[in-house]
């Protein structure tokens, strides 16, 4: 039996009650769970501080000092033991409030002690409360705990069972003493040698109890490598299996629809990145394998045109196509964009959403089944069982992270041979995240805006510059432009001192009164019909200012809108600020984004606003967002499950991830079936995975 699958109740020092509380508080069930409960930091006990070097901000210090006095002060509740110790640079005060009698008896004035604890200051003098103490014996072999001491996550409940960081240390040490020899290697020797990795057993020993800082670093590199390696191995193996399992329809010609659109209807010249992506899609759809491609592109970069032209290739080859979007607003925008590009007499385009009337649905369903309808745009309504295609060959999924896996796969099953899939996102994804979230997809990037688009000018105003902002709004409205004003909340919150929509409407109504100015109001709690009515008023230029919540983040396309004002901008994430800014800059005129904030800014808040002012590059912004928030909080990553990395950090371990990815790609190029003797250990990992166990089992 694998010793690491043994329940923790059987580890010496645990017992039934401790096993239960470890399970409940930290989800630690087995020896392996405890071994993979890694320290979150280390206390450096490898050095001694001089008294004069002590600073209050230091987490812990270790000092070698001679006891010069001890005294019990106060009565009853205020009773305390105060001991003074001295080195050649100054005096430190040691204080105890509990166990006073016993401690006072054991401390010997005149002797030198190793003192360890959290430093503070009282009356300008350095101080330690309840320090650890050990008598210093000159010439003795082992003096103090001269190591990097692990610190583990614990809880108040665990501390009641003496399972604070010290208690967890003891259990982990006991298990390693007993079972470190049972930790099996899971990487081929040639990889360990190539990347100069620590062996697995030593890595686990040194992640918990480092011999020194160098060994700790080597242990971290080894275990991070392993974590990223098996993630990439799984993703690339799945990609390989997908190409072997799913055949795809071959689009072997470019015909009338594509050529007519490209030569006679396309109102602008494609950018080089758009041409490159079209070429990549063209190559994919000629291979006889189902395409699975992610198309990343900033707001306004021209993804929809690329999607449409790819769909026209599918239609030229006798297939039907569809686009699925997460919201009715976005689906309607795609429908209107495509209709305006192809015109009324070129090809029929239909829209299917929850609002589509029953009689229109019947006609639409029949045209789909007959094969007459070639382009269908819609929401989740597309995956309903009633929606049947005659020959679906190409599917575009927009903002796909908002759909579940099962929802997406329902679309794939609407044809005997699965349709080619193009996944689009306007949320720029950092390269490291794309390699983990979408590592089994081919990735295309449109990283250039169409010619003639002027970069949006972004400024940051504080509250005392509000009158200047109002004056600028009036100038733009006088030029015939329109303005968005976005608030983070609908109603006032007692917890957050934020401008809210209701106050905003009142302030805007005072500053921009009827009949000279008209406002549209849009928020998430409105009925869809009311929301659409207000949006349509703004689109038709019947109103000049749209006061809204973030409901307009995706899906509103008004080329005449030239100003985006974001209230309490410091409260928004970077990707959300970037998405909101992307609502303007869609016409030929210069557009602006004004970030309003209070003077009280956190360090992260300041970095976010400075980043927005400095750059319009969505990919640069996404990298900074990843560093600030971490991968688990980036939009769309929570449901993926692949960012649950224990040690590796996608923001800081980019170089390691790229090395690992290249290594795995090389392995599959040389040995796609993992059949070579040196890769048997990796082949076994797949068998373990297929048995429903984790990839990186200890044994």
NUVOMI-790648 format. One record per residue (C-alpha): residue number from 1; residue in one letter; x, y, z. Coordinates in steps of 0.05 Angstrom, whole numbers, plus 5000, padded with zeros to 4 digits. Layout:
N
PT;NUM;A;X;Y;Z
...
This chain:
699
PT;1;X;5000;5000;5000
PT;2;X;5023;5071;4986
PT;3;X;5042;5099;5055
PT;4;X;5023;5169;5034
PT;5;X;4950;5150;5025
PT;6;X;4947;5130;5099
PT;7;X;4895;5170;5138
PT;8;X;4928;5221;5185
PT;9;X;4895;5189;5246
PT;10;X;4950;5136;5241
PT;11;X;5008;5186;5245
PT;12;X;5042;5185;5313
PT;13;X;5020;5246;5352
PT;14;X;4955;5257;5315
PT;15;X;4898;5213;5341
PT;16;X;4824;5217;5327
PT;17;X;4807;5288;5352
PT;18;X;4868;5320;5319
PT;19;X;4855;5283;5254
PT;20;X;4783;5309;5253
PT;21;X;4803;5381;5265
PT;22;X;4858;5378;5212
PT;23;X;4807;5351;5162
PT;24;X;4755;5404;5179
PT;25;X;4801;5465;5184
PT;26;X;4854;5451;5129
PT;27;X;4824;5393;5089
PT;28;X;4883;5350;5107
PT;29;X;4861;5277;5105
PT;30;X;4924;5235;5090
PT;31;X;4999;5234;5100
PT;32;X;5005;5263;5030
PT;33;X;4959;5321;5046
PT;34;X;5003;5339;5105
PT;35;X;5066;5333;5064
PT;36;X;5036;5380;5011
PT;37;X;5014;5430;5064
PT;38;X;5074;5474;5048
PT;39;X;5101;5530;5092
PT;40;X;5078;5599;5068
PT;41;X;5141;5633;5094
PT;42;X;5204;5620;5134
PT;43;X;5234;5652;5195
PT;44;X;5308;5664;5185
PT;45;X;5345;5637;5245
PT;46;X;5411;5629;5207
PT;47;X;5438;5696;5234
PT;48;X;5444;5735;5298
PT;49;X;5423;5809;5301
PT;50;X;5459;5860;5343
PT;51;X;5413;5900;5389
PT;52;X;5425;5964;5350
PT;53;X;5403;5929;5285
PT;54;X;5334;5913;5311
PT;55;X;5277;5947;5275
PT;56;X;5203;5942;5293
PT;57;X;5184;5921;5222
PT;58;X;5228;5858;5226
PT;59;X;5183;5796;5233
PT;60;X;5230;5759;5281
PT;61;X;5301;5768;5307
PT;62;X;5352;5724;5341
PT;63;X;5400;5759;5390
PT;64;X;5460;5735;5431
PT;65;X;5460;5775;5496
PT;66;X;5479;5772;5570
PT;67;X;5426;5778;5624
PT;68;X;5441;5840;5667
PT;69;X;5378;5843;5711
PT;70;X;5310;5813;5725
PT;71;X;5251;5842;5764
PT;72;X;5177;5825;5777
PT;73;X;5136;5888;5772
PT;74;X;5062;5903;5788
PT;75;X;5007;5866;5824
PT;76;X;4953;5815;5802
PT;77;X;4931;5828;5730
PT;78;X;4986;5879;5717
PT;79;X;5041;5833;5744
PT;80;X;5098;5821;5696
PT;81;X;5170;5797;5693
PT;82;X;5219;5847;5662
PT;83;X;5289;5822;5644
PT;84;X;5344;5865;5613
PT;85;X;5397;5834;5568
PT;86;X;5457;5868;5537
PT;87;X;5506;5858;5479
PT;88;X;5563;5904;5457
PT;89;X;5515;5951;5420
PT;90;X;5458;5962;5469
PT;91;X;5404;5936;5517
PT;92;X;5341;5897;5500
PT;93;X;5282;5888;5548
PT;94;X;5248;5820;5554
PT;95;X;5177;5817;5583
PT;96;X;5132;5759;5607
PT;97;X;5059;5765;5629
PT;98;X;5048;5690;5640
PT;99;X;5088;5634;5673
PT;100;X;5126;5687;5711
PT;101;X;5146;5647;5773
PT;102;X;5176;5588;5733
PT;103;X;5212;5633;5682
PT;104;X;5240;5679;5736
PT;105;X;5272;5618;5771
PT;106;X;5304;5591;5707
PT;107;X;5337;5655;5682
PT;108;X;5408;5664;5709
PT;109;X;5436;5736;5711
PT;110;X;5506;5742;5682
PT;111;X;5496;5684;5633
PT;112;X;5493;5693;5557
PT;113;X;5429;5669;5523
PT;114;X;5404;5660;5452
PT;115;X;5340;5702;5449
PT;116;X;5288;5694;5394
PT;117;X;5222;5730;5384
PT;118;X;5183;5786;5350
PT;119;X;5214;5854;5364
PT;120;X;5178;5916;5387
PT;121;X;5195;5982;5420
PT;122;X;5173;6011;5487
PT;123;X;5198;6080;5510
PT;124;X;5249;6079;5453
PT;125;X;5279;6013;5478
PT;126;X;5277;5949;5437
PT;127;X;5233;5896;5470
PT;128;X;5211;5823;5462
PT;129;X;5150;5794;5494
PT;130;X;5153;5720;5514
PT;131;X;5217;5705;5475
PT;132;X;5245;5635;5464
PT;133;X;5309;5628;5505
PT;134;X;5367;5579;5504
PT;135;X;5430;5582;5547
PT;136;X;5491;5595;5504
PT;137;X;5549;5547;5517
PT;138;X;5614;5570;5483
PT;139;X;5645;5514;5442
PT;140;X;5583;5469;5443
PT;141;X;5568;5433;5378
PT;142;X;5496;5457;5367
PT;143;X;5478;5528;5388
PT;144;X;5405;5548;5380
PT;145;X;5361;5534;5320
PT;146;X;5406;5560;5265
PT;147;X;5359;5546;5207
PT;148;X;5304;5572;5163
PT;149;X;5243;5556;5205
PT;150;X;5179;5539;5167
PT;151;X;5114;5576;5183
PT;152;X;5049;5540;5166
PT;153;X;4978;5564;5158
PT;154;X;4938;5547;5220
PT;155;X;4872;5569;5251
PT;156;X;4847;5589;5321
PT;157;X;4811;5522;5325
PT;158;X;4875;5484;5308
PT;159;X;4913;5523;5361
PT;160;X;4865;5496;5413
PT;161;X;4893;5427;5396
PT;162;X;4965;5452;5399
PT;163;X;4968;5452;5323
PT;164;X;4998;5520;5314
PT;165;X;5057;5526;5266
PT;166;X;5102;5490;5316
PT;167;X;5053;5433;5324
PT;168;X;5047;5424;5249
PT;169;X;5123;5427;5244
PT;170;X;5129;5368;5293
PT;171;X;5079;5325;5255
PT;172;X;5112;5340;5188
PT;173;X;5181;5325;5215
PT;174;X;5157;5259;5245
PT;175;X;5126;5238;5179
PT;176;X;5189;5256;5139
PT;177;X;5233;5218;5188
PT;178;X;5190;5157;5177
PT;179;X;5172;5161;5103
PT;180;X;5220;5207;5064
PT;181;X;5251;5143;5037
PT;182;X;5184;5125;5006
PT;183;X;5179;5188;4963
PT;184;X;5186;5162;4891
PT;185;X;5215;5200;4833
PT;186;X;5164;5220;4779
PT;187;X;5209;5254;4728
PT;188;X;5256;5218;4679
PT;189;X;5329;5221;4697
PT;190;X;5346;5258;4632
PT;191;X;5300;5316;4652
PT;192;X;5329;5319;4723
PT;193;X;5399;5322;4694
PT;194;X;5382;5371;4638
PT;195;X;5351;5422;4686
PT;196;X;5397;5405;4745
PT;197;X;5338;5390;4790
PT;198;X;5341;5367;4862
PT;199;X;5316;5296;4871
PT;200;X;5244;5291;4894
PT;201;X;5255;5265;4965
PT;202;X;5307;5319;4979
PT;203;X;5261;5372;4950
PT;204;X;5205;5353;4999
PT;205;X;5254;5351;5058
PT;206;X;5282;5420;5041
PT;207;X;5215;5453;5026
PT;208;X;5195;5438;5098
PT;209;X;5262;5441;5134
PT;210;X;5314;5475;5090
PT;211;X;5386;5461;5104
PT;212;X;5401;5532;5080
PT;213;X;5374;5585;5033
PT;214;X;5407;5553;4972
PT;215;X;5374;5485;4986
PT;216;X;5307;5519;4998
PT;217;X;5312;5553;4930
PT;218;X;5331;5488;4896
PT;219;X;5272;5452;4929
PT;220;X;5224;5507;4907
PT;221;X;5249;5504;4835
PT;222;X;5243;5428;4833
PT;223;X;5172;5426;4860
PT;224;X;5149;5485;4818
PT;225;X;5179;5452;4756
PT;226;X;5142;5388;4773
PT;227;X;5076;5425;4783
PT;228;X;5080;5462;4717
PT;229;X;5108;5402;4680
PT;230;X;5050;5356;4695
PT;231;X;5000;5411;4679
PT;232;X;5032;5423;4611
PT;233;X;5039;5348;4600
PT;234;X;4964;5339;4611
PT;235;X;4945;5398;4567
PT;236;X;4990;5379;4508
PT;237;X;4972;5305;4513
PT;238;X;4898;5325;4511
PT;239;X;4912;5368;4450
PT;240;X;4947;5309;4417
PT;241;X;4891;5261;4434
PT;242;X;4840;5312;4408
PT;243;X;4874;5316;4340
PT;244;X;4876;5239;4337
PT;245;X;4804;5230;4359
PT;246;X;4765;5287;4326
PT;247;X;4767;5291;4251
PT;248;X;4747;5357;4221
PT;249;X;4713;5378;4157
PT;250;X;4762;5401;4103
PT;251;X;4751;5471;4076
PT;252;X;4790;5462;4012
PT;253;X;4768;5523;3974
PT;254;X;4759;5598;3980
PT;255;X;4699;5616;3937
PT;256;X;4646;5667;3919
PT;257;X;4625;5691;3987
PT;258;X;4695;5704;4014
PT;259;X;4721;5736;3951
PT;260;X;4660;5779;3940
PT;261;X;4663;5804;4012
PT;262;X;4738;5815;4012
PT;263;X;4742;5851;3945
PT;264;X;4676;5889;3943
PT;265;X;4645;5896;4013
PT;266;X;4702;5901;4064
PT;267;X;4702;5976;4081
PT;268;X;4774;5979;4105
PT;269;X;4842;5946;4095
PT;270;X;4857;5888;4141
PT;271;X;4915;5897;4189
PT;272;X;4975;5850;4183
PT;273;X;4955;5812;4247
PT;274;X;4884;5802;4219
PT;275;X;4914;5773;4155
PT;276;X;4961;5728;4196
PT;277;X;4903;5701;4238
PT;278;X;4861;5687;4176
PT;279;X;4919;5649;4146
PT;280;X;4926;5607;4210
PT;281;X;4852;5591;4210
PT;282;X;4855;5574;4135
PT;283;X;4912;5525;4148
PT;284;X;4876;5493;4208
PT;285;X;4812;5480;4168
PT;286;X;4850;5445;4111
PT;287;X;4882;5391;4155
PT;288;X;4822;5346;4165
PT;289;X;4827;5355;4241
PT;290;X;4778;5395;4283
PT;291;X;4805;5465;4295
PT;292;X;4808;5490;4366
PT;293;X;4836;5561;4364
PT;294;X;4835;5618;4414
PT;295;X;4834;5687;4384
PT;296;X;4857;5742;4431
PT;297;X;4849;5814;4412
PT;298;X;4840;5880;4447
PT;299;X;4774;5917;4446
PT;300;X;4765;5945;4375
PT;301;X;4821;5904;4344
PT;302;X;4776;5872;4291
PT;303;X;4763;5802;4317
PT;304;X;4691;5801;4291
PT;305;X;4713;5814;4219
PT;306;X;4763;5757;4223
PT;307;X;4708;5712;4251
PT;308;X;4660;5733;4195
PT;309;X;4711;5721;4140
PT;310;X;4728;5652;4169
PT;311;X;4653;5636;4169
PT;312;X;4648;5657;4096
PT;313;X;4702;5605;4079
PT;314;X;4660;5553;4115
PT;315;X;4598;5575;4075
PT;316;X;4638;5572;4010
PT;317;X;4651;5498;4028
PT;318;X;4577;5483;4038
PT;319;X;4572;5491;4114
PT;320;X;4530;5531;4163
PT;321;X;4560;5575;4217
PT;322;X;4542;5607;4283
PT;323;X;4567;5656;4336
PT;324;X;4549;5647;4409
PT;325;X;4556;5706;4457
PT;326;X;4544;5707;4533
PT;327;X;4494;5764;4534
PT;328;X;4436;5789;4491
PT;329;X;4471;5857;4486
PT;330;X;4535;5827;4458
PT;331;X;4498;5779;4412
PT;332;X;4457;5837;4384
PT;333;X;4520;5877;4373
PT;334;X;4552;5820;4334
PT;335;X;4488;5812;4293
PT;336;X;4485;5886;4276
PT;337;X;4560;5890;4260
PT;338;X;4556;5830;4212
PT;339;X;4491;5856;4181
PT;340;X;4523;5924;4168
PT;341;X;4584;5890;4136
PT;342;X;4549;5840;4090
PT;343;X;4487;5882;4073
PT;344;X;4416;5856;4062
PT;345;X;4423;5822;3994
PT;346;X;4488;5784;4003
PT;347;X;4474;5730;4054
PT;348;X;4420;5719;4106
PT;349;X;4440;5730;4179
PT;350;X;4392;5714;4236
PT;351;X;4391;5730;4311
PT;352;X;4367;5680;4364
PT;353;X;4362;5702;4437
PT;354;X;4314;5692;4495
PT;355;X;4274;5751;4468
PT;356;X;4262;5721;4399
PT;357;X;4187;5712;4389
PT;358;X;4159;5642;4381
PT;359;X;4133;5652;4310
PT;360;X;4201;5678;4288
PT;361;X;4235;5618;4321
PT;362;X;4194;5569;4281
PT;363;X;4214;5601;4215
PT;364;X;4287;5605;4238
PT;365;X;4287;5531;4261
PT;366;X;4260;5509;4193
PT;367;X;4311;5549;4154
PT;368;X;4367;5519;4197
PT;369;X;4343;5448;4185
PT;370;X;4335;5460;4110
PT;371;X;4406;5489;4107
PT;372;X;4381;5556;4079
PT;373;X;4405;5598;4138
PT;374;X;4481;5603;4137
PT;375;X;4498;5651;4194
PT;376;X;4463;5648;4261
PT;377;X;4482;5695;4318
PT;378;X;4455;5682;4388
PT;379;X;4462;5671;4462
PT;380;X;4454;5606;4503
PT;381;X;4390;5597;4461
PT;382;X;4435;5566;4407
PT;383;X;4448;5504;4449
PT;384;X;4374;5487;4459
PT;385;X;4356;5418;4433
PT;386;X;4304;5448;4386
PT;387;X;4359;5485;4348
PT;388;X;4382;5435;4295
PT;389;X;4430;5451;4237
PT;390;X;4432;5414;4171
PT;391;X;4508;5419;4168
PT;392;X;4543;5461;4221
PT;393;X;4616;5469;4203
PT;394;X;4643;5530;4240
PT;395;X;4628;5556;4310
PT;396;X;4651;5621;4341
PT;397;X;4646;5628;4417
PT;398;X;4656;5698;4443
PT;399;X;4680;5712;4515
PT;400;X;4680;5636;4524
PT;401;X;4700;5638;4598
PT;402;X;4628;5658;4613
PT;403;X;4603;5591;4586
PT;404;X;4609;5524;4622
PT;405;X;4645;5466;4588
PT;406;X;4579;5427;4580
PT;407;X;4546;5487;4547
PT;408;X;4601;5493;4496
PT;409;X;4603;5418;4481
PT;410;X;4528;5419;4464
PT;411;X;4545;5462;4404
PT;412;X;4599;5413;4382
PT;413;X;4549;5356;4382
PT;414;X;4503;5391;4333
PT;415;X;4540;5359;4275
PT;416;X;4563;5288;4261
PT;417;X;4634;5313;4248
PT;418;X;4648;5365;4302
PT;419;X;4650;5436;4274
PT;420;X;4714;5477;4276
PT;421;X;4717;5521;4339
PT;422;X;4742;5592;4343
PT;423;X;4742;5619;4414
PT;424;X;4747;5696;4420
PT;425;X;4763;5740;4479
PT;426;X;4770;5815;4486
PT;427;X;4800;5805;4555
PT;428;X;4875;5804;4540
PT;429;X;4905;5743;4574
PT;430;X;4977;5743;4598
PT;431;X;5019;5693;4560
PT;432;X;5031;5649;4621
PT;433;X;4957;5646;4636
PT;434;X;4939;5630;4564
PT;435;X;4989;5572;4566
PT;436;X;4955;5543;4627
PT;437;X;4882;5563;4617
PT;438;X;4882;5548;4542
PT;439;X;4945;5505;4536
PT;440;X;4907;5454;4495
PT;441;X;4885;5506;4443
PT;442;X;4925;5539;4388
PT;443;X;4930;5614;4403
PT;444;X;4924;5672;4355
PT;445;X;4934;5745;4374
PT;446;X;4911;5809;4340
PT;447;X;4958;5860;4372
PT;448;X;4946;5920;4327
PT;449;X;4887;5968;4321
PT;450;X;4858;5983;4252
PT;451;X;4887;6042;4214
PT;452;X;4856;6109;4230
PT;453;X;4839;6091;4302
PT;454;X;4866;6144;4350
PT;455;X;4892;6119;4417
PT;456;X;4846;6139;4474
PT;457;X;4875;6194;4519
PT;458;X;4869;6175;4592
PT;459;X;4874;6223;4650
PT;460;X;4867;6215;4726
PT;461;X;4827;6269;4763
PT;462;X;4818;6275;4838
PT;463;X;4752;6296;4870
PT;464;X;4774;6369;4874
PT;465;X;4779;6371;4797
PT;466;X;4705;6354;4787
PT;467;X;4687;6423;4760
PT;468;X;4741;6416;4708
PT;469;X;4711;6349;4688
PT;470;X;4641;6380;4681
PT;471;X;4670;6435;4637
PT;472;X;4703;6384;4592
PT;473;X;4639;6344;4586
PT;474;X;4601;6406;4563
PT;475;X;4655;6421;4511
PT;476;X;4649;6351;4481
PT;477;X;4573;6352;4481
PT;478;X;4576;6420;4446
PT;479;X;4617;6385;4391
PT;480;X;4561;6334;4383
PT;481;X;4595;6278;4422
PT;482;X;4565;6232;4475
PT;483;X;4590;6211;4543
PT;484;X;4589;6150;4589
PT;485;X;4591;6160;4665
PT;486;X;4602;6094;4702
PT;487;X;4591;6082;4777
PT;488;X;4610;6019;4816
PT;489;X;4545;6013;4857
PT;490;X;4470;6023;4847
PT;491;X;4451;6041;4919
PT;492;X;4491;6070;4976
PT;493;X;4531;6019;5015
PT;494;X;4545;6028;5089
PT;495;X;4610;5988;5081
PT;496;X;4640;6026;5023
PT;497;X;4644;6101;5018
PT;498;X;4631;6103;4943
PT;499;X;4596;6149;4896
PT;500;X;4533;6111;4876
PT;501;X;4489;6113;4816
PT;502;X;4430;6147;4849
PT;503;X;4473;6204;4875
PT;504;X;4507;6208;4808
PT;505;X;4441;6216;4771
PT;506;X;4422;6271;4818
PT;507;X;4488;6308;4809
PT;508;X;4487;6300;4734
PT;509;X;4415;6324;4729
PT;510;X;4434;6387;4767
PT;511;X;4495;6401;4725
PT;512;X;4463;6381;4658
PT;513;X;4389;6402;4664
PT;514;X;4333;6394;4615
PT;515;X;4318;6416;4561
PT;516;X;4390;6427;4538
PT;517;X;4415;6359;4561
PT;518;X;4383;6289;4565
PT;519;X;4407;6229;4605
PT;520;X;4400;6154;4595
PT;521;X;4403;6111;4658
PT;522;X;4424;6038;4655
PT;523;X;4438;5987;4710
PT;524;X;4436;5913;4722
PT;525;X;4371;5912;4763
PT;526;X;4329;5941;4707
PT;527;X;4283;5897;4665
PT;528;X;4315;5878;4599
PT;529;X;4263;5917;4559
PT;530;X;4275;5980;4600
PT;531;X;4350;5972;4594
PT;532;X;4345;5963;4519
PT;533;X;4299;6023;4512
PT;534;X;4350;6068;4549
PT;535;X;4408;6041;4508
PT;536;X;4371;6051;4443
PT;537;X;4358;6124;4462
PT;538;X;4432;6134;4472
PT;539;X;4450;6096;4408
PT;540;X;4401;6140;4369
PT;541;X;4433;6203;4399
PT;542;X;4368;6222;4434
PT;543;X;4409;6228;4499
PT;544;X;4479;6256;4507
PT;545;X;4500;6224;4573
PT;546;X;4492;6151;4595
PT;547;X;4497;6143;4670
PT;548;X;4508;6070;4683
PT;549;X;4539;6014;4724
PT;550;X;4588;5964;4694
PT;551;X;4531;5932;4655
PT;552;X;4559;5971;4596
PT;553;X;4628;5939;4603
PT;554;X;4616;5892;4545
PT;555;X;4570;5899;4485
PT;556;X;4554;5973;4475
PT;557;X;4580;6001;4410
PT;558;X;4567;6075;4399
PT;559;X;4620;6105;4353
PT;560;X;4596;6176;4371
PT;561;X;4611;6166;4445
PT;562;X;4679;6199;4457
PT;563;X;4686;6204;4533
PT;564;X;4686;6150;4586
PT;565;X;4684;6176;4658
PT;566;X;4695;6123;4712
PT;567;X;4676;6144;4783
PT;568;X;4715;6113;4841
PT;569;X;4762;6084;4789
PT;570;X;4808;6058;4844
PT;571;X;4755;6008;4863
PT;572;X;4757;5973;4795
PT;573;X;4805;5919;4772
PT;574;X;4853;5936;4715
PT;575;X;4820;5890;4664
PT;576;X;4752;5920;4680
PT;577;X;4779;5991;4674
PT;578;X;4809;5972;4607
PT;579;X;4743;5940;4583
PT;580;X;4704;6002;4603
PT;581;X;4754;6048;4568
PT;582;X;4743;6005;4505
PT;583;X;4671;6029;4500
PT;584;X;4698;6094;4470
PT;585;X;4750;6104;4414
PT;586;X;4705;6069;4364
PT;587;X;4696;6128;4317
PT;588;X;4743;6173;4279
PT;589;X;4744;6228;4332
PT;590;X;4794;6233;4389
PT;591;X;4766;6198;4451
PT;592;X;4781;6206;4525
PT;593;X;4777;6166;4589
PT;594;X;4774;6204;4656
PT;595;X;4789;6165;4719
PT;596;X;4759;6198;4780
PT;597;X;4784;6179;4849
PT;598;X;4791;6204;4920
PT;599;X;4860;6225;4946
PT;600;X;4862;6163;4990
PT;601;X;4893;6111;4945
PT;602;X;4923;6044;4964
PT;603;X;4990;6026;4933
PT;604;X;4954;5977;4886
PT;605;X;4901;6029;4869
PT;606;X;4955;6079;4850
PT;607;X;4991;6027;4806
PT;608;X;4925;6010;4770
PT;609;X;4908;6083;4755
PT;610;X;4980;6100;4735
PT;611;X;4981;6039;4688
PT;612;X;4916;6062;4655
PT;613;X;4944;6132;4643
PT;614;X;5010;6104;4617
PT;615;X;4987;6052;4567
PT;616;X;4930;6030;4521
PT;617;X;4962;5962;4509
PT;618;X;4915;5909;4536
PT;619;X;4968;5855;4540
PT;620;X;5015;5899;4580
PT;621;X;4957;5916;4626
PT;622;X;4939;5843;4634
PT;623;X;5010;5826;4657
PT;624;X;5008;5880;4711
PT;625;X;4938;5857;4731
PT;626;X;4964;5785;4739
PT;627;X;5020;5810;4784
PT;628;X;4972;5851;4827
PT;629;X;4915;5802;4833
PT;630;X;4944;5733;4821
PT;631;X;4917;5683;4771
PT;632;X;4858;5659;4813
PT;633;X;4825;5727;4812
PT;634;X;4833;5742;4738
PT;635;X;4765;5741;4704
PT;636;X;4746;5672;4679
PT;637;X;4801;5633;4713
PT;638;X;4764;5610;4775
PT;639;X;4722;5558;4739
PT;640;X;4782;5530;4701
PT;641;X;4813;5493;4760
PT;642;X;4882;5497;4727
PT;643;X;4905;5557;4767
PT;644;X;4902;5518;4833
PT;645;X;4977;5516;4836
PT;646;X;5006;5505;4906
PT;647;X;5076;5533;4894
PT;648;X;5085;5559;4822
PT;649;X;5063;5631;4810
PT;650;X;5043;5649;4738
PT;651;X;5061;5722;4751
PT;652;X;5132;5710;4776
PT;653;X;5151;5642;4747
PT;654;X;5142;5659;4673
PT;655;X;5213;5640;4653
PT;656;X;5205;5571;4687
PT;657;X;5138;5560;4653
PT;658;X;5166;5575;4584
PT;659;X;5223;5526;4596
PT;660;X;5175;5472;4620
PT;661;X;5128;5483;4561
PT;662;X;5186;5477;4511
PT;663;X;5210;5414;4547
PT;664;X;5141;5380;4542
PT;665;X;5133;5400;4469
PT;666;X;5201;5368;4453
PT;667;X;5181;5304;4489
PT;668;X;5117;5297;4448
PT;669;X;5153;5314;4383
PT;670;X;5202;5256;4395
PT;671;X;5155;5208;4431
PT;672;X;5080;5225;4423
PT;673;X;5057;5159;4455
PT;674;X;5108;5164;4513
PT;675;X;5129;5094;4493
PT;676;X;5205;5102;4498
PT;677;X;5236;5068;4559
PT;678;X;5261;5133;4589
PT;679;X;5189;5161;4587
PT;680;X;5156;5101;4620
PT;681;X;5153;5140;4685
PT;682;X;5111;5194;4648
PT;683;X;5067;5141;4615
PT;684;X;5053;5115;4685
PT;685;X;5031;5185;4705
PT;686;X;4976;5182;4653
PT;687;X;4952;5115;4679
PT;688;X;4950;5144;4749
PT;689;X;4910;5204;4722
PT;690;X;4861;5158;4685
PT;691;X;4850;5121;4751
PT;692;X;4823;5187;4779
PT;693;X;4884;5202;4822
PT;694;X;4925;5266;4821
PT;695;X;4983;5275;4773
PT;696;X;5035;5288;4825
PT;697;X;5022;5232;4874
PT;698;X;5079;5226;4924
PT;699;X;5085;5152;4914
